[in-house]
Amino acid sequence: MGAFRTDEVRVLTPASSANLGPGFDSAGMALGLEDELFARVSDEAGIVVEVTGECAHGVPLDESHLVVRSMNLAFDAMGIRPDGFTLRCVNRIPHGRGLGSSAAAIIGGMVLARALVVEPAQRLTDAQLLHAALALESHPDNLAAALHGGVTIAWVDASGTPDFVGYAPHPLVNPVVTFPDTPLATKKARNALPESIPMSDAVHNIARAALLLHAMTTDPSRLLAATSDRLHQGARASMYPETMALVERLRGQGIAACVSGAGPAVLALGEFNREKMAAAVPEGWTVLSLPVSALGAREASLGQPAQV
């Protein structure tokens, strides 16, 4: 066994956008909007969960809460679980919009559990944590971005082990996200994907995914071409017609736009006229300019500000 810290631990974990157009289930980017998690080990058995902010009234307050499940997954992987703990979540990442709220909860909860363990030798490494997280989310795109920050390319090898490479984005990438009030379940979006695709579409995405790294890190003038997709966005078009209409409208104006993750959020990248984009967005949609976050999930002091 081992010992737990007795003080309250605070973890910040960022939103993220996945796919970035052609990089389906592999490309991810951390965004400057963070959830805050606070936990303290209790002498009493059981858990107490408090949630404020986004979707505060739409999530369970028991062991089925995704952050609690993630914490317990990490505790079990470390071979040490407390009798009880209190958890407080301050949610800022919108749920069900394609901005990585689930990945933030999973990675944040696991980093939180790791931070509560006193003995460094017992704690999960980042690689072990990312591997364990696949039990809750089967593809590592958002997970890697939430854990490491920046722009990431992640994959799972033949043995089931995830890995990633990280990149610092060009300063002119400048993400803007916009999304409606209505969420979309990721599982529903994944069920709309085809079992096979034409060879021409596969070739299209291979070329654009390779170009994407060059555009994101070296030459943002290539972002419009680099964010073109033929694998997943068209297959889901009927699920979010306003999203796809906006993507096509923005791209017609020369703005590198794509669906963020499983949607319905739209991600725009590069230097462009913000007023022109705002005029194209449907009435009632939220528009946020969010920097790429170089910071992944991390323990933070109570005085350190979150990205909001």
ZIBEL-V210850 format. One line per field, one symbol per residue. ss: DSSP state (~ for helix, > for strand, _ for the rest). phi: phi as a letter, one per 30 degrees, with the letter a starting at -180 (. if undefined). A space follows every 10 residues. Layout:
BEGIN
ss=???
phi=???
END
This chain:
BEGIN
ss=___>____>> >>>>>>>>>_ __>>>>>>>> >>>>>>>>>> >>___>>>>> >>>_______ _____~~~~~ ~~~~~~~~__ ___>>>>>>> >_________ ~~~~~~~~~~ ~~~~~~>__~ ~~___~~~~~ ~~~_______ ~~~~~~~~__ >>>>>>____ _>>>>>>___ _____>>>>_ _____~~~~~ ~_______~~ ~~~~~~~~~~ ~~~~~~~__~ ~~~~~~____ ___~~~~~~_ ~~~~~~~~~~ ~~___>>>>_ _____>>>>_ ___~~~~~~~ _____>>>>_ _>_____>>_ ________
phi=.accdcddcb bcbddaccih jddeibdbbd cdbbdcbbbb dcdcdjbbbb bbjehdccbd cbddeddded ddddedddia bddaacbbcc dbdedicjci dddddddddd ddddddddde dddddedddd dddddcbdbc dddddddcii cbcbabdddi cdbabcbddd dcdhdbcbad dddbdedddd dddddbbded dddedddddd deddddcbbd dcddddcdbb cbdddceddb edddddeddd ddcicdcadd hdiddccbbj cadddddedd dedjddbbdb ddcdccdadb ddcddddb
END
